[in-house]
Amino acid sequence: MSADHASKVSLPAGALRRRAVLRMAAASAAAGLAVPLRAQSTGSRVIRVGTTLDNSGVEKANGSGLFQGSNAYFDALNKAGGINGSKVELVMKDDGFKPDVAKANALALAEDPAVLAILHPLGTRQTAEVIGAVPGLAVVGPNTGTVALRKKPSPNAFWVRANYDQEIERLVAQAASVGQTRIGLVHPKDPLGQSLLAGFTAAMGRHKIEPVVIATTPGTTSMEVDPAAKEIAKAAPQIVIVGLAGTAAAFIKALRAAGGNSTIYGISISAGSIFGMGDEARGVGFSIAVPSPFSARYEIVRRYQADMLAAGHKTFSLPSMEGYVDACVLAEGLRRAGASPTRASLIAGLERIEGWDAGGMRFNFSRGNHEGSSFVDVAIIGSGGRLLT
């Protein structure tokens, strides 16, 4: 058969599609893209992951950071072929840091059968509502370290970050190691605050230190921080542990305005608020539940930096680093959930993550243990907003 004759032969539609796919794959390979054939298939399944967080209220800095990090991870994952050829789509709903809205968002997400998990809900009460509302849906990486919440039976919750007791223990130990024993605490009057107070009291007891002052704000979202700031300034502790989240920056400014010169240690969830202070945050330290986003000695941080830049984000932050880590853990659970993951097989897949090194962070889950990491470090904000660890 001549070449001219061959060019006129009509091929079946299926063969034509196969040829088109092979040509596309060959072109991609030649360009160095190496796109898997399954990712090019028009029949690829889409796995949806929902998230409900604050993208408009007092915790917006944390919420938007979490979403940026997890979205950057999934963007990179999809470019590499997804999970078994299926792309992962992140669906975000804004709850304004309101527990009832977080619950409603979770219920709405659960109505979509393609949604296999909910990623990093933000806040203690919000997380409690989400976990309870969707018991058959994996809730991965809640952005809270409240110990009391972890003690409740929640087979669908997978805690990626260390808890607040571990964070506060590290901060108290850090202070004690350099002879600073005049330590105070500020916390909100709510479930988050009660958890922090319990952890602080226990840590101080272990180190045989009596607190100099314990001050409170009305609640997690309350900007009424002046009375607590004045109380701390008057007591003049060497160290004040700021057990606040989105209101941490307002408290620090009020403390300085009241003449307080204490060294400030925040907890990890205060990072978003504190970073928003710019140069005023220089010298502030806090516990971190993920590696510093600037610590390139960690493989997972190097991947995070590359994927964030590829997604168009020129700044790195702890919230986005944590969102990236949460997405990384969820993706590993999806890989272990089988070729066609379901909600139930994803929960089982997450429980099979044992002794897994994600690139400098090690995770251990099992059927009887849903607290995956105990990683805690202490960082200080240096010039230009860089974290020094």
SELOLO-709660 format. One line per field, with one value per residue (C-alpha): residue number from 1; residue in three letters; z, x, y; chain. Coordinates in pm, 1 decimal, padded with zeros to 6 digits. Example, Ala and Ser with C-alpha at 12.3 -4.5 7.8 and 13.67 -1.06 7.14 Angstrom:
<marpas>
seq = c(1|2) $
type = c(ala|ser) $
z = c(00780.0|00714.0) $
x = c(01230.0|01367.0) $
y = c(-00450.0|-00106.0) $
mol = c(A|A) $
</marpas>
This chain:
<marpas>
seq = c(1|2|3|4|5|6|7|8|9|10|11|12|13|14|15|16|17|18|19|20|21|22|23|24|25|26|27|28|29|30|31|32|33|34|35|36|37|38|39|40|41|42|43|44|45|46|47|48|49|50|51|52|53|54|55|56|57|58|59|60|61|62|63|64|65|66|67|68|69|70|71|72|73|74|75|76|77|78|79|80|81|82|83|84|85|86|87|88|89|90|91|92|93|94|95|96|97|98|99|100|101|102|103|104|105|106|107|108|109|110|111|112|113|114|115|116|117|118|119|120|121|122|123|124|125|126|127|128|129|130|131|132|133|134|135|136|137|138|139|140|141|142|143|144|145|146|147|148|149|150|151|152|153|154|155|156|157|158|159|160|161|162|163|164|165|166|167|168|169|170|171|172|173|174|175|176|177|178|179|180|181|182|183|184|185|186|187|188|189|190|191|192|193|194|195|196|197|198|199|200|201|202|203|204|205|206|207|208|209|210|211|212|213|214|215|216|217|218|219|220|221|222|223|224|225|226|227|228|229|230|231|232|233|234|235|236|237|238|239|240|241|242|243|244|245|246|247|248|249|250|251|252|253|254|255|256|257|258|259|260|261|262|263|264|265|266|267|268|269|270|271|272|273|274|275|276|277|278|279|280|281|282|283|284|285|286|287|288|289|290|291|292|293|294|295|296|297|298|299|300|301|302|303|304|305|306|307|308|309|310|311|312|313|314|315|316|317|318|319|320|321|322|323|324|325|326|327|328|329|330|331|332|333|334|335|336|337|338|339|340|341|342|343|344|345|346|347|348|349|350|351|352|353|354|355|356|357|358|359|360|361|362|363|364|365|366|367|368|369|370|371|372|373|374|375|376|377|378|379|380|381|382|383|384|385|386|387|388|389) $
type = c(met|ser|ala|asp|his|ala|ser|lys|val|ser|leu|pro|ala|gly|ala|leu|arg|arg|arg|ala|val|leu|arg|met|ala|ala|ala|ser|ala|ala|ala|gly|leu|ala|val|pro|leu|arg|ala|gln|ser|thr|gly|ser|arg|val|ile|arg|val|gly|thr|thr|leu|asp|asn|ser|gly|val|glu|lys|ala|asn|gly|ser|gly|leu|phe|gln|gly|ser|asn|ala|tyr|phe|asp|ala|leu|asn|lys|ala|gly|gly|ile|asn|gly|ser|lys|val|glu|leu|val|met|lys|asp|asp|gly|phe|lys|pro|asp|val|ala|lys|ala|asn|ala|leu|ala|leu|ala|glu|asp|pro|ala|val|leu|ala|ile|leu|his|pro|leu|gly|thr|arg|gln|thr|ala|glu|val|ile|gly|ala|val|pro|gly|leu|ala|val|val|gly|pro|asn|thr|gly|thr|val|ala|leu|arg|lys|lys|pro|ser|pro|asn|ala|phe|trp|val|arg|ala|asn|tyr|asp|gln|glu|ile|glu|arg|leu|val|ala|gln|ala|ala|ser|val|gly|gln|thr|arg|ile|gly|leu|val|his|pro|lys|asp|pro|leu|gly|gln|ser|leu|leu|ala|gly|phe|thr|ala|ala|met|gly|arg|his|lys|ile|glu|pro|val|val|ile|ala|thr|thr|pro|gly|thr|thr|ser|met|glu|val|asp|pro|ala|ala|lys|glu|ile|ala|lys|ala|ala|pro|gln|ile|val|ile|val|gly|leu|ala|gly|thr|ala|ala|ala|phe|ile|lys|ala|leu|arg|ala|ala|gly|gly|asn|ser|thr|ile|tyr|gly|ile|ser|ile|ser|ala|gly|ser|ile|phe|gly|met|gly|asp|glu|ala|arg|gly|val|gly|phe|ser|ile|ala|val|pro|ser|pro|phe|ser|ala|arg|tyr|glu|ile|val|arg|arg|tyr|gln|ala|asp|met|leu|ala|ala|gly|his|lys|thr|phe|ser|leu|pro|ser|met|glu|gly|tyr|val|asp|ala|cys|val|leu|ala|glu|gly|leu|arg|arg|ala|gly|ala|ser|pro|thr|arg|ala|ser|leu|ile|ala|gly|leu|glu|arg|ile|glu|gly|trp|asp|ala|gly|gly|met|arg|phe|asn|phe|ser|arg|gly|asn|his|glu|gly|ser|ser|phe|val|asp|val|ala|ile|ile|gly|ser|gly|gly|arg|leu|leu|thr) $
z = c(00000.0|-00103.6|00137.1|-00058.9|-00033.5|00336.5|00407.5|00271.6|00486.2|00746.0|01093.2|01368.7|01613.1|01898.4|01703.6|01612.6|01975.9|02076.3|01808.8|01922.9|02282.6|02182.7|01973.5|02268.4|02508.8|02265.9|02228.4|02604.3|02655.7|02392.2|02578.6|02903.6|03053.3|03080.4|03126.4|03215.8|02964.5|03231.7|03309.2|02942.6|02938.0|02897.8|03140.6|03434.2|03761.5|03964.4|04337.5|04529.1|04864.9|05057.0|05302.7|05526.2|05684.3|05756.0|05443.0|05550.7|05929.5|06211.2|06111.9|05741.1|05751.6|05872.4|05652.3|05327.0|05407.0|05464.6|05135.8|04940.0|05064.4|05005.1|04667.0|04559.1|04654.4|04456.6|04156.0|04146.1|04208.2|03917.3|03682.3|03769.5|03683.7|03999.0|04209.2|03992.4|03699.4|03884.0|03938.4|04284.5|04305.9|04619.6|04695.0|04945.9|05148.0|05367.9|05718.0|05854.0|06161.6|06268.1|06400.3|06274.2|05924.7|05931.9|06012.9|05733.3|05489.2|05589.5|05541.6|05198.1|05095.2|05213.8|04979.0|04683.2|04646.3|04474.0|04794.7|04980.1|05262.0|05435.8|05478.6|05759.8|05914.3|06111.3|06481.2|06781.9|06783.3|06404.9|06393.6|06656.5|06449.9|06126.9|06272.0|06428.1|06119.8|05873.2|06062.2|05743.0|05587.1|05673.0|05831.1|05778.6|05945.2|06161.8|06241.3|06617.0|06880.3|07153.9|07354.0|07487.6|07132.9|07049.1|07348.1|07211.1|07001.9|06642.9|06402.7|06105.0|06241.7|06149.9|06338.6|06135.9|06373.8|06730.1|07012.6|07223.2|07531.0|07329.7|07199.9|07541.5|07697.1|07437.6|07505.5|07883.7|07849.0|07615.0|07868.0|08163.9|07980.1|07975.0|08331.6|08253.3|08515.4|08544.9|08295.9|08230.0|08003.9|07822.7|07686.4|07575.3|07793.7|07575.5|07503.1|07327.6|07625.0|07878.5|07686.3|07674.5|08044.7|08134.1|07920.6|08063.6|08423.6|08362.5|08188.5|08460.8|08722.9|08549.2|08554.7|08913.4|08814.8|08950.9|08694.8|08748.7|08589.6|08397.3|08206.2|07984.8|07691.4|07648.6|07362.1|07060.8|06829.0|07082.6|07015.1|07376.0|07464.9|07650.4|08005.6|07963.5|07814.0|08108.0|08356.5|08189.6|08165.0|08537.4|08637.3|08406.4|08342.8|08158.5|07916.0|07823.6|07630.1|07401.2|07370.6|07112.4|06742.8|06516.4|06797.8|06889.5|06696.6|06865.2|07207.0|07135.2|07021.6|07331.3|07554.8|07407.7|07435.0|07803.8|07862.3|07864.7|07756.7|07814.5|07560.9|07365.6|07275.4|07069.3|06987.6|06630.1|06548.3|06625.4|06334.1|06070.0|06289.3|06408.1|06059.5|05961.9|06201.9|05971.7|06139.8|06470.5|06499.6|06497.7|06798.3|06865.4|06907.0|06892.4|06865.2|06518.7|06436.2|06090.5|05971.7|05900.6|05540.8|05501.5|05626.8|05298.8|05484.3|05486.7|05163.3|05219.5|05252.3|04926.0|04752.1|04918.4|04802.1|04444.6|04429.7|04586.8|04334.0|04049.4|04176.1|04162.1|04534.1|04601.8|04982.5|05219.3|05553.1|05831.8|05756.1|05391.2|05496.5|05724.5|05451.7|05220.2|05477.3|05539.0|05166.3|05145.5|05417.6|05259.0|04921.2|05080.7|05230.0|04885.0|04734.7|04994.7|04947.3|04625.7|04256.5|04304.7|04647.8|04847.0|05169.1|05366.6|05184.7|05235.0|05611.9|05598.1|05378.0|05622.4|05905.7|05711.5|05717.5|05965.8|05999.5|05684.1|05620.4|05419.9|05368.3|05717.4|05900.8|06009.8|06046.6|06235.7|06215.8|06290.1|06357.7|06725.7|06678.8|06472.9|06602.9|06334.4|06438.4|06747.2|06556.0|06747.6|06702.0|06824.9|06581.7|06616.5|06363.4|06232.5|05993.9|05681.2|05844.6|05814.2|06068.9|06258.4|06401.4) $
x = c(00000.0|00139.2|00173.9|-00088.0|-00334.8|-00273.2|-00348.4|-00699.4|-00791.4|-01060.1|-00977.8|-01229.9|-01301.2|-01137.7|-00816.4|-00812.8|-00851.2|-00570.4|-00344.8|-00427.4|-00347.8|-00020.1|00078.6|-00002.5|00199.1|00492.9|00488.5|00476.7|00764.1|00968.1|00905.9|01016.5|00664.0|00614.1|00236.5|00091.6|-00157.0|-00422.0|-00410.4|-00492.8|-00791.4|-01125.4|-01270.3|-01043.9|-01230.8|-01223.3|-01169.3|-01304.9|-01172.6|-01375.5|-01253.4|-01438.9|-01237.9|-01233.8|-01166.7|-01334.8|-01313.9|-01064.6|-00884.8|-00858.0|-00476.8|-00469.6|-00756.5|-00625.9|-00277.8|-00401.5|-00590.6|-00296.5|-00067.0|-00303.9|-00410.7|-00046.1|00013.2|-00284.7|-00192.8|00148.4|-00003.4|-00245.4|00029.4|00215.1|-00086.6|-00297.9|-00383.5|-00396.5|-00482.1|-00758.4|-00725.9|-00790.8|-01010.2|-01012.1|-01349.9|-01336.9|-01625.6|-01591.4|-01738.4|-01627.8|-01496.1|-01853.3|-01910.0|-02269.2|-02165.0|-01874.7|-02122.2|-02357.5|-02066.3|-01954.9|-02306.9|-02330.5|-01994.2|-02095.4|-02396.0|-02157.1|-02056.0|-01732.4|-01614.8|-01408.6|-01265.8|-01268.3|-00930.6|-00803.7|-01116.1|-01001.2|-01080.9|-01165.1|-01542.8|-01555.4|-01363.6|-01589.5|-01897.1|-01746.1|-01629.0|-01968.6|-02166.7|-01998.2|-01901.3|-01847.1|-01613.5|-01242.7|-01154.5|-00780.5|-00553.2|-00790.8|-00618.1|-00645.0|-00433.8|-00700.2|-00635.8|-00990.8|-01124.7|-00880.0|-00989.6|-01342.7|-01413.4|-01384.9|-01299.2|-01311.1|-01066.4|-00696.7|-00477.5|-00173.8|-00031.5|00097.6|-00135.6|-00120.6|00008.7|00313.6|00359.0|00334.0|00563.3|00825.3|00789.7|00811.6|01109.7|01281.1|01238.3|01347.3|01657.7|01796.8|01694.6|01379.7|01128.2|00906.6|00646.5|00291.8|00004.3|-00278.3|-00564.5|-00927.3|-01223.7|-01351.0|-01277.4|-00952.3|-00840.7|-00931.3|-00728.0|-00428.8|-00456.6|-00460.8|-00153.8|00027.0|-00048.8|00074.8|00394.9|00476.3|00419.7|00659.0|00927.3|00839.6|00767.0|00488.1|00319.8|00370.4|00039.6|-00250.5|-00469.8|-00772.0|-00955.2|-01334.0|-01302.5|-01105.7|-01246.0|-01272.1|-01059.1|-01103.2|-00739.5|-00639.8|-00729.1|-00526.3|-00236.1|-00229.3|-00242.5|00052.7|00248.9|00197.8|00318.7|00622.2|00702.9|01021.8|00818.5|00450.7|00297.6|00029.8|-00241.3|-00436.6|-00497.6|-00627.1|-00619.7|-00255.0|-00126.8|-00376.6|-00271.0|00100.7|00047.6|-00162.3|00104.2|00378.2|00153.8|00100.2|00476.4|00515.3|00860.1|00823.5|00964.2|00669.8|00614.6|00305.7|00154.1|00141.9|-00208.5|-00098.5|00146.4|-00085.2|-00184.3|00169.3|00318.9|00071.1|00249.5|00548.9|00859.5|00671.6|00687.3|01065.1|01193.6|00863.5|00900.7|00646.7|00604.1|00558.7|00386.8|00545.2|00897.3|00972.6|00875.8|01227.9|01415.8|01533.8|01714.9|01378.6|01282.0|00913.5|00996.9|01190.6|00889.8|00657.7|00865.3|00879.9|00507.8|00410.2|00620.8|00473.7|00125.9|00215.5|00272.3|00586.6|00564.2|00595.0|00416.4|00353.4|-00022.0|00045.8|00321.0|00073.7|-00190.6|00067.5|00158.1|-00210.0|-00265.6|00045.7|-00086.7|-00431.0|-00279.7|-00080.3|-00403.0|-00565.8|-00274.9|-00326.2|-00704.2|-00699.4|-00743.9|-01099.5|-01101.3|-01420.5|-01485.9|-01447.3|-01132.7|-00975.6|-01022.6|-00866.4|-00583.5|-00503.8|-00491.3|-00224.0|00016.7|00269.4|00628.8|00595.5|00856.0|00701.6|01035.3|01151.2|00822.2|00732.6|00372.0|00227.7|-00141.3|-00320.0|-00670.2|-00627.9|-00421.3|-00529.9|-00266.1|-00002.3|00275.0|00449.4|00670.0|00723.1|00996.5|01050.5|01105.0|01180.4|01084.8|01394.0|01442.5|01232.8|00984.5|01211.9|01180.5|01494.1|01496.5) $
y = c(00000.0|00337.4|00625.0|00822.2|00537.5|00490.8|00855.3|00809.8|00506.5|00587.1|00455.3|00373.1|00660.9|00469.4|00424.5|00791.6|00890.0|00653.3|00802.1|01155.2|01065.6|00900.5|01204.6|01433.7|01218.3|01205.6|01583.8|01628.4|01389.0|01569.1|01894.2|01736.0|01739.9|01361.5|01384.9|01041.2|00901.9|00859.1|01229.7|01298.8|01065.5|01237.7|00984.8|01077.2|01097.9|01416.7|01377.9|01673.1|01787.6|02042.1|02300.1|02542.8|02821.4|03191.2|03393.1|03715.6|03759.8|03793.9|03471.1|03554.3|03559.9|03200.4|03086.7|03231.8|03101.3|02747.6|02755.8|02895.3|02619.7|02329.0|02465.5|02501.1|02137.5|02010.1|02225.9|02058.8|01716.0|01754.5|01870.1|01549.5|01331.3|01347.6|01043.1|00730.6|00958.0|01143.1|01515.1|01657.9|01965.9|02181.0|02339.9|02625.7|02765.4|03073.2|03038.4|03377.7|03191.2|03111.9|02757.0|02729.6|02836.8|02590.8|02312.9|02419.3|02430.3|02080.7|01942.2|02107.5|01963.2|01616.5|01620.4|01599.2|01230.6|01335.2|01507.8|01247.2|01460.3|01796.2|01960.1|02184.6|02341.6|02645.1|02693.7|02477.8|02519.9|02515.5|02188.1|02031.2|02120.7|01991.2|01659.7|01592.8|01694.3|01456.1|01138.2|00936.4|01193.4|01217.6|01552.9|01596.8|01851.6|02057.7|02385.6|02358.0|02189.1|02179.2|01863.6|01821.7|01799.9|01522.4|01318.1|01288.1|00975.6|01100.5|00815.0|01053.3|01314.9|01297.5|01543.9|01644.8|01908.6|01866.3|01968.2|02284.5|02102.7|02000.5|02354.3|02519.4|02259.7|02349.2|02723.4|02685.4|02449.9|02698.6|02980.1|02767.2|02645.9|03000.3|03081.7|03284.1|03174.9|03482.9|03364.5|03484.5|03383.5|03559.8|03348.8|03391.6|03291.4|03009.1|02639.7|02728.3|02935.2|02669.1|02414.5|02649.1|02728.0|02358.2|02293.2|02595.7|02495.7|02141.1|02255.2|02508.2|02238.3|01999.6|02268.1|02369.5|02730.4|02949.5|03178.1|03551.0|03652.6|03498.2|03743.6|03683.4|03838.5|03793.1|03542.7|03423.6|03690.6|03974.9|04280.6|04393.5|04329.9|04647.9|04529.5|04210.0|04404.8|04645.8|04356.8|04187.1|04512.3|04578.8|04229.9|04266.6|03898.3|03813.0|03601.7|03625.6|03338.2|03480.8|03217.3|03416.1|03363.5|03641.5|03899.0|03836.4|04138.3|04370.5|04240.6|04284.3|04643.1|04713.8|04558.5|04778.0|05083.9|05003.9|04998.1|04619.6|04504.8|04130.8|03889.2|03752.1|03387.0|03311.1|02974.8|02850.9|02976.5|03333.4|03330.0|03475.3|03767.5|03840.9|03835.4|04104.5|04342.3|04382.2|04526.3|04555.7|04175.6|04163.1|03968.5|03790.4|03415.9|03136.6|02764.9|02619.2|02289.8|02259.2|02340.1|02703.6|02786.0|02927.6|02617.6|02470.2|02193.0|02012.2|01840.0|01917.7|02288.2|02285.1|02128.8|02379.3|02674.6|02547.6|02472.9|02805.3|02996.1|02789.5|02880.9|03250.7|03312.1|03513.6|03510.5|03216.6|03182.5|02934.9|02904.9|02822.4|02582.0|02405.5|02395.1|02238.5|01972.8|01893.9|01842.3|01625.7|01393.3|01375.7|01287.1|01005.2|00871.2|00884.8|00690.1|00417.9|00416.7|00211.2|00278.9|00406.5|00569.5|00607.8|00791.7|00469.7|00354.5|00696.8|00672.2|00324.7|00456.8|00735.4|00482.9|00292.6|00588.7|00451.0|00566.6|00777.4|01046.9|01331.2|01501.0|01592.5|01542.7|01190.4|01077.0|00784.0|00704.3|00379.5|00260.2|00344.7|00661.1|00960.1|01204.7|01186.5|01425.0|01560.0|01804.3|02131.6|02388.9|02745.1|03031.2|03403.1|03668.7|03842.5|04132.0|04123.1|03886.6|03585.4|03307.2|03216.5|02864.0) $
mol = c(A|A|A|A|A|A|A|A|A|A|A|A|A|A|A|A|A|A|A|A|A|A|A|A|A|A|A|A|A|A|A|A|A|A|A|A|A|A|A|A|A|A|A|A|A|A|A|A|A|A|A|A|A|A|A|A|A|A|A|A|A|A|A|A|A|A|A|A|A|A|A|A|A|A|A|A|A|A|A|A|A|A|A|A|A|A|A|A|A|A|A|A|A|A|A|A|A|A|A|A|A|A|A|A|A|A|A|A|A|A|A|A|A|A|A|A|A|A|A|A|A|A|A|A|A|A|A|A|A|A|A|A|A|A|A|A|A|A|A|A|A|A|A|A|A|A|A|A|A|A|A|A|A|A|A|A|A|A|A|A|A|A|A|A|A|A|A|A|A|A|A|A|A|A|A|A|A|A|A|A|A|A|A|A|A|A|A|A|A|A|A|A|A|A|A|A|A|A|A|A|A|A|A|A|A|A|A|A|A|A|A|A|A|A|A|A|A|A|A|A|A|A|A|A|A|A|A|A|A|A|A|A|A|A|A|A|A|A|A|A|A|A|A|A|A|A|A|A|A|A|A|A|A|A|A|A|A|A|A|A|A|A|A|A|A|A|A|A|A|A|A|A|A|A|A|A|A|A|A|A|A|A|A|A|A|A|A|A|A|A|A|A|A|A|A|A|A|A|A|A|A|A|A|A|A|A|A|A|A|A|A|A|A|A|A|A|A|A|A|A|A|A|A|A|A|A|A|A|A|A|A|A|A|A|A|A|A|A|A|A|A|A|A|A|A|A|A|A|A|A|A|A|A|A|A|A|A|A|A|A|A|A|A|A|A|A|A|A|A|A|A|A|A|A|A|A|A|A|A|A|A|A|A|A|A|A|A|A|A) $
</marpas>
